Amino acid sequence: MATKDKVFSTAVGLFIEKGYNNVTINDICDACEITKPTFYYHFKSKQDIILHYYDHVIENLTPVLIQMLDTSSHWEQILLLFDNLVGNIMELGSDINSQLLIINLQENQRTFDLRRDLEELAIKIIEMAQEKNQIRNKNNAKQLYEAAAYMFTGYEFMWCVLKGDFNWKENYYRSLEALFDVEPSLRKYS
């Protein structure tokens, strides 16, 4: 494993285990058996590691894409995409995601910008679902995706505010079904 990957995965593990504010750069360096200059060669700060996490999630969508090939509906494919994102964020926990929100509120780090590759894939799937009437909302697929993506961030925010005591996934999917006007036989939440 490359040093940068080791630092990243070790730091994320420490954040999850001990809480973001309870982990120092020294703790990360000790756990990785590296020096501070080595840490700073790969990352500017602890914040930089969290900011890198979202990119890491998007870059590692291959297993989801493979799983999508086996699904029978385009609506299911959309759920798989969002399910992967929800799962990765929930794995980090509300404490670390709260830090990510705080970092971006202090200065926009562009963490919540729509990722072009994911956006293009989702738009194409939405269009196919619209053609097959699995999604009955016939508004522009790009606008529907943007609404779903920003709604996702809103639910993520509430999950953080409520310190994880909020059924983010079920509430989000219920809202997605309403937004997209999903064909009733495909609905799972409403």
Backbone bond lengths (Angstrom), bond angles and torsions (degrees), N, CA, C in turn:
res aa  C-N    CA-C-N  psi(-1)  N-CA   C-N-CA  omega(-1)  CA-C   N-CA-C  phi
1 M - - - 1.457 - - 1.530 107.98 -
2 A 1.314 116.14 132.01 1.458 121.44 178.68 1.526 109.90 -63.94
3 T 1.317 116.03 153.02 1.465 121.00 -176.88 1.530 111.59 -57.65
4 K 1.323 117.74 -45.03 1.467 120.25 -178.53 1.531 110.02 -60.37
5 D 1.328 117.03 -44.40 1.464 120.73 179.23 1.528 110.97 -63.46
6 K 1.320 116.31 -39.26 1.468 120.58 179.72 1.532 110.25 -65.21
7 V 1.319 116.67 -44.96 1.471 120.75 179.10 1.523 109.31 -61.78
8 F 1.326 116.25 -45.32 1.461 120.87 -179.32 1.525 111.44 -59.83
9 S 1.322 117.41 -54.09 1.469 120.09 -176.19 1.522 111.84 -67.14
10 T 1.335 117.57 -36.53 1.463 120.62 178.28 1.528 110.56 -66.11
11 A 1.321 116.30 -44.77 1.463 120.46 -179.47 1.528 110.94 -62.83
12 V 1.324 117.27 -45.52 1.466 120.40 179.15 1.527 109.97 -60.05
13 G 1.331 116.15 -43.14 1.471 120.02 177.64 1.520 112.23 -60.09
14 L 1.328 116.26 -42.49 1.469 120.41 178.11 1.525 111.40 -66.01
15 F 1.340 116.77 -40.75 1.470 120.32 178.34 1.520 110.53 -60.31
16 I 1.334 116.09 -44.15 1.470 120.56 -179.31 1.525 110.18 -65.36
17 E 1.328 115.85 -43.24 1.472 120.67 -176.48 1.525 113.44 -70.58
18 K 1.353 116.44 -44.91 1.464 119.75 -170.93 1.524 114.62 -109.61
19 G 1.319 116.91 -13.05 1.458 120.18 -173.89 1.516 109.78 95.06
20 Y 1.310 115.95 139.47 1.466 122.21 -175.34 1.523 112.64 -53.56
21 N 1.333 117.26 -49.91 1.467 120.85 -176.14 1.525 113.81 -70.63
22 N 1.327 117.10 -13.86 1.466 120.72 -179.86 1.521 113.31 -95.00
23 V 1.317 117.23 3.78 1.461 121.54 -179.82 1.524 108.89 -114.12
24 T 1.315 115.60 129.20 1.464 120.84 178.17 1.525 109.65 -103.84
25 I 1.294 115.28 165.80 1.469 119.85 174.63 1.526 109.37 -61.87
26 N 1.338 117.09 -36.04 1.475 119.79 175.77 1.526 111.14 -59.66
27 D 1.338 117.02 -41.56 1.464 120.91 177.91 1.535 110.91 -59.61
28 I 1.315 115.47 -43.54 1.468 120.10 179.82 1.529 110.36 -64.72
29 C 1.329 115.72 -45.35 1.469 120.22 179.51 1.530 111.20 -61.80
30 D 1.319 116.55 -44.02 1.474 120.36 178.95 1.529 110.86 -61.55
31 A 1.307 116.36 -45.00 1.464 120.41 -178.43 1.536 111.84 -65.40
32 C 1.319 116.31 -31.02 1.473 121.26 -179.50 1.528 112.60 -92.69
33 E 1.345 115.51 -8.80 1.472 121.60 -176.12 1.528 111.08 57.09
34 I 1.348 113.76 50.19 1.459 121.04 176.92 1.522 108.91 -129.96
35 T 1.308 115.88 169.18 1.464 121.40 177.12 1.530 109.61 -93.13
36 K 1.335 114.83 164.65 1.467 118.75 177.24 1.535 111.85 -61.03
37 P 1.353 118.67 -41.65 1.471 117.06 177.51 1.539 112.35 -58.36
38 T 1.321 116.70 -34.87 1.470 119.48 177.70 1.526 109.57 -66.79
39 F 1.332 117.30 -43.29 1.460 120.54 177.04 1.527 109.66 -56.95
40 Y 1.338 116.24 -50.51 1.467 120.59 -175.94 1.527 112.79 -70.35
41 Y 1.296 117.31 -16.45 1.469 120.40 173.47 1.532 109.65 -67.68
42 H 1.326 116.20 -35.94 1.459 121.55 -175.80 1.527 113.98 -96.18
43 F 1.336 117.60 -34.27 1.463 121.87 -177.77 1.523 109.65 -136.38
44 K 1.347 115.51 145.74 1.460 120.15 179.54 1.520 112.22 -78.00
45 S 1.363 115.96 -27.58 1.463 120.59 -173.50 1.527 109.40 -169.27
46 K 1.327 115.69 177.42 1.470 120.18 171.62 1.526 109.61 -62.21
47 Q 1.323 115.93 -39.95 1.460 120.58 179.90 1.526 111.17 -57.67
48 D 1.313 115.71 -38.49 1.464 121.29 -178.88 1.531 110.82 -60.24
49 I 1.320 116.59 -34.08 1.465 120.59 178.53 1.525 110.07 -66.01
50 I 1.317 117.19 -45.29 1.463 120.87 179.12 1.528 110.20 -63.93
51 L 1.324 116.35 -42.50 1.457 119.87 179.81 1.530 110.47 -62.27
52 H 1.301 116.73 -34.26 1.471 122.54 179.52 1.529 110.89 -70.03
53 Y 1.327 117.47 -23.98 1.460 121.08 -174.77 1.534 111.83 -60.93
54 Y 1.327 118.59 -45.28 1.465 120.93 -179.34 1.521 110.83 -60.69
55 D 1.327 116.74 -43.22 1.462 119.86 177.63 1.523 110.17 -61.84
56 H 1.307 116.57 -40.68 1.462 122.92 179.45 1.535 110.32 -59.64
57 V 1.313 117.43 -43.10 1.465 121.79 179.93 1.532 110.19 -62.71
58 I 1.319 116.82 -46.63 1.468 121.09 -178.24 1.527 110.30 -66.20
59 E 1.324 116.91 -41.08 1.462 121.11 -179.15 1.525 112.22 -65.77
60 N 1.313 117.98 -22.17 1.464 121.43 -175.93 1.529 112.88 -109.18
61 L 1.313 116.25 40.46 1.461 121.40 179.38 1.530 113.47 -84.67
62 T 1.319 118.70 -2.99 1.462 121.81 -175.37 1.525 113.70 -51.69
63 P 1.352 119.83 -46.71 1.476 117.93 178.78 1.529 113.15 -59.09
64 V 1.323 116.53 -34.92 1.468 120.31 179.01 1.521 109.49 -68.52
65 L 1.320 116.45 -41.88 1.461 120.15 -179.96 1.526 110.71 -62.26
66 I 1.322 117.01 -39.83 1.467 121.05 177.19 1.525 110.14 -64.75
67 Q 1.332 116.71 -43.42 1.465 120.99 178.90 1.532 110.83 -62.87
68 M 1.323 116.58 -33.32 1.458 121.24 -179.13 1.529 111.73 -63.35
69 L 1.316 116.75 -29.04 1.461 120.25 -179.78 1.529 111.91 -63.30
70 D 1.326 116.42 -25.59 1.460 121.25 -177.80 1.528 114.05 -93.25
71 T 1.318 117.64 2.54 1.459 119.21 -177.13 1.523 110.63 -89.12
72 S 1.310 115.37 151.16 1.466 120.01 -175.40 1.525 113.53 -91.43
73 S 1.313 118.12 -13.25 1.469 119.20 -178.50 1.525 110.67 -136.08
74 H 1.318 113.49 152.45 1.468 119.26 177.53 1.529 110.14 -69.57
75 W 1.329 117.14 -31.81 1.462 120.02 176.97 1.529 109.73 -60.86
76 E 1.332 116.53 -41.57 1.467 121.17 177.42 1.533 110.70 -61.76
77 Q 1.322 116.67 -37.19 1.460 120.99 178.31 1.531 110.79 -63.06
78 I 1.319 116.17 -42.53 1.467 120.27 177.90 1.527 109.81 -61.63
79 L 1.336 116.29 -44.83 1.467 119.93 178.76 1.531 111.26 -61.21
80 L 1.325 117.58 -39.12 1.469 120.40 178.41 1.530 111.24 -61.55
81 L 1.334 116.50 -41.99 1.475 119.50 178.20 1.520 111.09 -60.00
82 F 1.330 115.93 -51.86 1.456 119.37 -177.86 1.527 111.29 -69.44
83 D 1.326 117.02 -34.21 1.456 120.76 178.86 1.527 111.10 -61.21
84 N 1.322 115.87 -39.49 1.461 120.18 177.38 1.520 110.57 -62.65
85 L 1.311 116.82 -44.27 1.467 121.11 -179.68 1.529 110.86 -65.52
86 V 1.334 116.85 -46.23 1.468 120.35 179.15 1.525 109.69 -60.23
87 G 1.329 116.67 -46.28 1.466 121.08 -178.64 1.513 112.73 -59.54
88 N 1.324 116.98 -44.05 1.464 120.39 179.65 1.518 112.05 -65.61
89 I 1.305 116.47 -39.76 1.464 119.98 179.98 1.528 110.42 -69.91
90 M 1.328 116.62 -41.63 1.463 119.54 179.53 1.527 110.93 -66.12
91 E 1.325 116.58 -32.45 1.466 120.55 177.74 1.530 110.48 -60.80
92 L 1.321 116.47 -37.59 1.463 120.31 177.76 1.521 111.52 -67.89
93 G 1.313 116.68 -32.29 1.461 120.71 -178.67 1.517 112.10 93.01
94 S 1.316 114.43 161.32 1.466 120.08 -175.95 1.530 112.20 -69.42
95 D 1.337 118.51 -30.15 1.463 121.42 179.73 1.526 111.42 -61.45
96 I 1.305 116.78 -49.52 1.470 120.52 -177.04 1.527 110.00 -70.90
97 N 1.329 117.09 -39.68 1.459 119.22 177.67 1.524 111.44 -65.97
98 S 1.325 117.16 -33.47 1.464 120.15 174.62 1.530 110.04 -61.35
99 Q 1.311 116.13 -41.49 1.470 120.15 177.90 1.520 110.82 -61.74
100 L 1.325 115.96 -40.28 1.459 120.59 178.79 1.525 110.65 -62.66
101 L 1.324 116.63 -42.42 1.458 120.12 176.99 1.528 110.96 -63.55
102 I 1.327 116.94 -44.00 1.465 121.81 179.65 1.523 110.64 -59.97
103 I 1.323 116.55 -46.42 1.470 121.43 179.66 1.523 109.88 -56.38
104 N 1.332 116.96 -43.88 1.461 120.79 -178.01 1.520 112.83 -75.48
105 L 1.330 117.74 -26.63 1.464 119.89 174.70 1.523 111.23 -72.52
106 Q 1.329 116.90 -33.06 1.465 120.73 178.81 1.520 111.02 -70.54
107 E 1.327 115.72 -41.15 1.468 120.95 176.56 1.520 106.63 -158.70
108 N 1.314 116.41 124.14 1.458 120.19 -176.67 1.528 110.83 -58.03
109 Q 1.317 115.11 113.69 1.467 121.27 179.19 1.527 110.67 -95.71
110 R 1.322 116.34 3.37 1.457 123.58 178.42 1.536 112.57 68.66
111 T 1.333 116.52 18.47 1.458 121.50 179.70 1.520 111.21 -61.27
112 F 1.312 117.02 -36.84 1.453 120.65 -173.50 1.529 113.05 -96.12
113 D 1.337 116.15 10.28 1.459 119.53 173.39 1.526 108.36 -65.05
114 L 1.317 115.94 148.11 1.458 119.62 176.83 1.527 108.70 -70.05
115 R 1.323 116.48 134.21 1.470 122.33 179.63 1.526 108.53 -86.30
116 R 1.315 116.08 124.04 1.460 122.48 -171.58 1.538 113.24 -54.53
117 D 1.325 118.18 -49.36 1.465 120.72 -177.47 1.525 111.42 -61.24
118 L 1.323 116.21 -45.93 1.466 121.08 179.11 1.524 110.16 -64.73
119 E 1.314 115.95 -42.15 1.464 121.22 -179.65 1.532 110.59 -60.55
120 E 1.337 116.97 -47.54 1.467 120.77 -178.98 1.526 111.43 -61.87
121 L 1.318 116.49 -42.42 1.461 121.30 178.63 1.534 110.58 -62.95
122 A 1.320 116.58 -48.82 1.463 120.88 -178.40 1.528 111.39 -62.80
123 I 1.314 117.40 -41.36 1.469 120.74 179.70 1.526 110.18 -62.26
124 K 1.313 116.42 -43.78 1.474 120.21 179.28 1.531 110.64 -61.70
125 I 1.331 117.17 -43.03 1.465 120.75 179.17 1.535 110.37 -65.17
126 I 1.325 117.53 -41.70 1.469 121.26 178.14 1.524 109.87 -60.68
127 E 1.327 116.86 -44.05 1.471 120.15 179.41 1.535 111.06 -61.46
128 M 1.330 117.08 -42.82 1.471 120.18 178.44 1.526 110.85 -65.31
129 A 1.324 116.66 -38.85 1.462 120.72 177.98 1.530 110.87 -66.06
130 Q 1.326 116.50 -36.59 1.466 120.23 176.57 1.532 110.49 -65.48
131 E 1.331 116.60 -43.07 1.466 120.87 179.38 1.526 111.46 -59.84
132 K 1.326 117.38 -37.18 1.470 121.96 -178.86 1.531 111.85 -90.30
133 N 1.322 116.14 5.69 1.461 123.16 178.65 1.531 112.98 62.58
134 Q 1.333 117.05 21.46 1.466 120.41 173.13 1.524 109.08 -74.54
135 I 1.332 115.30 -33.25 1.467 122.97 170.66 1.516 105.42 -111.04
136 R 1.326 116.33 118.09 1.466 120.22 -174.90 1.527 112.34 -92.24
137 N 1.332 117.98 -11.07 1.464 121.20 174.62 1.525 106.86 -75.60
138 K 1.312 117.00 112.62 1.472 121.81 -174.26 1.534 112.96 -95.59
139 N 1.325 116.99 14.36 1.461 119.26 175.52 1.523 109.55 -65.09
140 N 1.304 115.85 167.86 1.461 122.75 -178.26 1.532 111.21 -51.86
141 A 1.337 116.77 126.92 1.469 122.50 -175.97 1.530 111.91 -60.85
142 K 1.319 117.21 -36.25 1.472 119.90 179.06 1.528 110.16 -65.23
143 Q 1.321 116.62 -43.25 1.458 119.80 178.60 1.526 111.63 -66.01
144 L 1.321 116.72 -37.49 1.469 119.77 176.56 1.529 110.58 -63.87
145 Y 1.321 116.74 -42.82 1.461 119.65 178.96 1.529 110.77 -63.00
146 E 1.336 116.85 -45.04 1.465 120.15 179.10 1.522 110.83 -59.73
147 A 1.324 116.85 -42.92 1.470 120.36 178.58 1.529 110.18 -61.75
148 A 1.333 116.87 -42.97 1.464 121.22 179.56 1.527 111.07 -65.65
149 A 1.336 116.93 -39.96 1.466 121.03 -178.59 1.529 111.13 -66.89
150 Y 1.323 116.57 -43.62 1.461 118.63 -179.07 1.531 111.59 -75.29
151 M 1.311 117.06 -29.29 1.452 120.39 172.98 1.536 109.13 -64.81
152 F 1.331 116.37 -38.02 1.463 122.64 176.12 1.535 109.90 -56.55
153 T 1.321 116.26 -47.10 1.465 120.86 179.43 1.520 111.04 -63.76
154 G 1.313 117.23 -37.48 1.464 120.42 177.32 1.522 112.35 -63.24
155 Y 1.313 116.66 -43.21 1.467 120.05 177.27 1.528 110.87 -67.84
156 E 1.316 116.34 -37.52 1.474 120.01 176.19 1.531 110.05 -60.25
157 F 1.321 116.33 -44.10 1.456 121.48 178.62 1.533 110.54 -59.02
158 M 1.334 117.49 -47.91 1.469 120.30 -179.28 1.530 110.86 -63.24
159 W 1.319 117.36 -38.13 1.461 122.03 178.18 1.533 109.43 -61.19
160 C 1.328 116.60 -40.13 1.472 120.42 178.20 1.525 111.30 -69.30
161 V 1.333 116.99 -45.77 1.461 121.22 -179.89 1.527 110.21 -58.13
162 L 1.332 116.48 -40.00 1.457 121.17 -178.38 1.530 112.09 -89.67
163 K 1.338 115.56 13.82 1.471 122.87 175.19 1.527 112.80 51.99
164 G 1.320 115.45 42.50 1.456 120.98 176.18 1.511 114.61 83.40
165 D 1.330 117.76 -4.03 1.464 121.00 -178.57 1.534 109.45 -91.88
166 F 1.316 115.57 63.70 1.455 122.10 -174.57 1.523 106.37 -163.28
167 N 1.316 117.29 126.66 1.460 120.46 -179.01 1.519 109.02 -78.78
168 W 1.323 113.58 77.30 1.456 121.84 -175.62 1.518 111.43 -59.04
169 K 1.300 117.34 -49.13 1.459 122.08 -174.24 1.534 111.20 -59.97
170 E 1.308 117.24 -52.50 1.461 119.90 -177.67 1.527 111.48 -64.00
171 N 1.322 117.27 -43.79 1.462 120.31 179.32 1.524 111.77 -63.95
172 Y 1.323 116.33 -41.15 1.465 120.52 179.43 1.529 110.36 -64.06
173 Y 1.329 117.05 -46.96 1.460 119.98 -178.14 1.527 111.84 -65.74
174 R 1.314 116.90 -35.84 1.467 119.92 176.12 1.537 108.85 -62.04
175 S 1.308 116.49 -42.58 1.472 120.18 178.66 1.526 111.49 -67.69
176 L 1.329 116.94 -38.06 1.468 120.17 177.11 1.525 110.89 -61.10
177 E 1.325 115.82 -44.92 1.459 119.73 179.13 1.525 110.86 -59.15
178 A 1.314 117.06 -39.57 1.464 120.89 178.62 1.533 110.73 -69.71
179 L 1.326 117.25 -45.40 1.463 121.56 -179.27 1.527 110.94 -59.46
180 F 1.321 116.44 -48.08 1.463 121.01 -176.65 1.534 112.86 -82.43
181 D 1.318 117.62 -11.32 1.460 122.43 -174.46 1.535 108.61 51.91
182 V 1.314 114.01 64.17 1.460 121.98 -176.42 1.521 110.13 -69.63
183 E 1.311 115.20 139.71 1.468 122.15 177.38 1.520 108.35 -52.45
184 P 1.328 118.59 128.36 1.470 122.21 -171.46 1.530 115.74 -51.53
185 S 1.305 119.80 -36.39 1.473 120.41 -178.06 1.526 112.59 -69.26
186 L 1.339 117.59 -16.35 1.462 121.96 -179.21 1.530 112.41 -94.77
187 R 1.319 117.22 -12.19 1.466 121.86 -176.18 1.530 110.56 -69.98
188 K 1.333 114.27 143.02 1.453 120.51 177.27 1.523 111.79 -119.00
189 Y 1.331 116.57 -17.62 1.467 119.75 -169.49 1.514 114.54 -119.50
190 S 1.330 119.56 -17.89 1.466 117.64 -177.77 1.507 111.49 -117.45
